[in-house]
């Protein structure tokens, strides 16, 4: 699985390198490995600098806090997060790729979708794993974060929704503008259609992505467009361009969305 992790990191770097950071949020912590910015009174975004703005999200309630993802290589991430919120922080992994699990061993326990266990190298995590369930709610005290399984990018890709504040955290489920499909297009389409229902039912305005650079929030329109492109490919209505990448030789770029896939994913 080390080869898969290296592949994901290399692809993400090459695909995302064109983007320019455009942050407006206030920086509250910065060192050579990570910069944390405050999104609102009780929410922070931290970005690393090894796999274009690989993102972690610190979410606080009155009783506890969670961190979604662990970056690529951010030594001391646990202490940085806990110093920001002045309370213990629980780690939740959105999916098993190397640019999101880097510092997971700083935690004795973590939460992950069991469907992505196969992505993790054997013995990569030394602590205790808890498995997320679809619809599970993390009650942080005056703030609830709901777990929604959104497979497509990986089998265990997971989105987290703050219904009361009308936004969420989707990591790479909808691609941060550049989606790599490791499962199949039908699975990604189903996740988009499901998320469209959540957006409509709960007035979700946007999602913070797994590679956030300040102006690439995943909006309702973005989710709809990703689904429509997947459907167009499956129905033969969209013709992909050829890529030189052997793992993802096909690419469709439309409406500000780029979807990368191979022949095995056309189902």
N, C-alpha and C positions, 0 to 999 in steps of 0.2 A: 504493500500500500504506500510505501515511501515514494514510489514512482508516480502514483496518482496524485499525491500531495504536491510533488514538484511540478507535475503537469498543470495542475490547477493554478498554482502560484505563477508559473510562467505565462499561461494564457491570460490570466487576469491582468498581469502587468502589461502585456502587449496590447490587449484589447482596451484597457482603460487609460493608457498613457497619454491620449490626446486631450483628456479633460484637464481643466484648470480649476484649482480650488477657488471658491468664491464665498467664503464664510463671512457671515455677518454677526454671528454670536460671539459673546465675550469669552476670551480665554481665561480659565481659572487655574490651570496647571499646565506646565510645559517642561519637557526635558528632551533629550536627544531621541527618545524612542516613541513618545506619545504626546499629543496635545489634547487636553480636555477643554471643551467649551460648554457653556451653560445654555441649554435649549429653553428651559423655563425654570421656575423656582425649585422644582424637585426632580429635574431630569438633565442629564449631561451626556454629551457625545464625546468619545475619545477616538482619535484616529492615529493609527500607526503610519509608518512611511516606507514599508517594505513592499507591500502589495497595494498599490495605489489607494491610499486612504482607507485601508481595512478598518472597519468601524466596530467599536464596542459602545454599549449604551448602559448607563447607570441610572436606575429608576428607583426613587425613594418614596416610601410612605412614612407614616408617623411611627410605625413599629419596626419596620425592617426595610431592606433594600436588596435589589437584584442587579446583577450585571449580565447583560446579554452579550455573549461571546468573549473571547480571550485574546484576540489579535493574532499576530504572527510571531513577534518576538518583542515583548514589552516587559522586561524584568521589573519586578516589584509592583506589578499591576494590582494585585490584591490590596497591598498597603495603600497605594495611591487612591484606589476607589474607596476604601474604608476611611481614609483621612478626609476625603471630600464630604462624606455623609455622616461621619462620626458615629457609625454603627456597623455591625457585621454585615457583610455582603455575600449573598448566595449567587453562585455562578450557574447560568443557564446557557447551554450551547444550542445555537440555532440549527447547525448542521455540521457535519464532521470534517469539512475541508481544513487544510493546514493553516490557512490565513484567518481562521476563526477559533482555533483551539490551542494556540501557541503557548499560553501560560496557564493552561488548565491544571497543571500539577502543583500550582501554588495553592490550590484548594484541596482540602481533604475529602470533600464531597462535591458533586455537581449533578445537574439535571441534563438529560439528553433524550432525543427521540431514538428509541431502540432500533428503528429502521436504518439508522446511519452507523450502527456499531461496526458493520463490516468495513466501513471506510477507515476506521481508526486502525492504525498498525497495532498488532498484538502486543499487549503490555505497554502501550503508549501512555495510558493513564493508570496511575498507581493507587488512586483513592477509591471511594465508594460511589458507584453510579446509581442515581435514581432515574426512573424512566417516565418521561412526560406522557400524559394522556390527552387525547383530543378533547377540548372543552374544559380542561383543568383550569382552575383559577388560583393565582397567587395573590393572597390578601396581605398587602403590605401595611395595612392600617390606614383607613380612609382612602385607599387607592387599590383597585383590583386590576390585575393583568391577566387576560384570558389567553390560553394556548389554543392555536388553530393550526392543525396540520395542513401544510401546503406543499406536498411533494411535486417534483418536476425537475428542479435543478438537481436535487438528490432525492433518494427515497424518503429521507427523514427531514427534509426542509420544513421548518416551522416558523410561523408568524405569531406575533404577540400583540394583543389588542388592548388598548386602554379605552374602553367604551365611554366612560364618563368624560374623558378629555377629547374624544373623537379623533384619535390618531393611533398609530401602531408602529411596530418595528418588524420589517419583513425580511431583513438580511438579504440573501441572494435569491429568494423565492421568485421574484419578478425581475431580477437581473441587474438592478442599478443602472438600467439603460443598455446593458450588454449581457444577455442571458445565455449561459452555457447549459444545454439540456443534457444531463447525464442519464435520465430515465427514458422517457419518450414524450412525444408531443401531445399525445392524448391525455397523459397524466397532468402535464402542465396546463392544458386547456381546462381540464376539470377543476384544477385548483383556482384558476382565474375565475371561472364561472361561480365557484363556491364563494370566493372572496367578494365578487360583485354583490352577492346577496348580503353578506355581512356589511359591506359599505352602505348599501341601501337601507337595511334594517336599523343600523345604529348610527347613521350619519357620519361615517368615518371620512375624514377629509384628506388624509394622506398617510403614507408609511415612510418611516426613515429606513433607508436601504443599508445593505451590508458594506457598501463602499460609497460613503456620503461625502460629497465635496462642496456642499453649500447650496446648490440649486438643482439637485436631481432627486427631489422627493418623488416617491411612487404615488401618483394620484389615482383617483378612480378611473380617469381616462387612460392612464398608463396601463393599469391592470386590464381594462377592456381591450386595449390595443394589442397587448401581448397575447391574450386569448384569441382575438380575431386573426392575428397572424398565424398562430399555431393551427387554427381551423383552416385558414386559406392554404397552408402548406399541405395539410392532410387531405384536403379536397382537390388538390392539384391546381388551385387557382393562382398560386404564387410560385414563381420560378426562382430558385435561389441562385445567387452568385457563387462561383467556385472560390474556395479558400485554399491556400497552400498548406494549411494545417491538416495533418493526417488524421488527427482525432476528430476534428470538426471541419470536414471539407466543404460543408454547405453553410451559407449565411444569407439571411434575409434581413434587409435594413429598410424600415418603413416607419413613418410617423415618429421619428426619434427613438425607435426601438430597434435593437440589433439582436437577432436570435441565431445562435450558432449550434449546429447539430450535425450528426452523421447519418448514414443510411440506416443504421440499427434503431435510430430514434424516430423514424417515420412510421409510426404506428400508434 
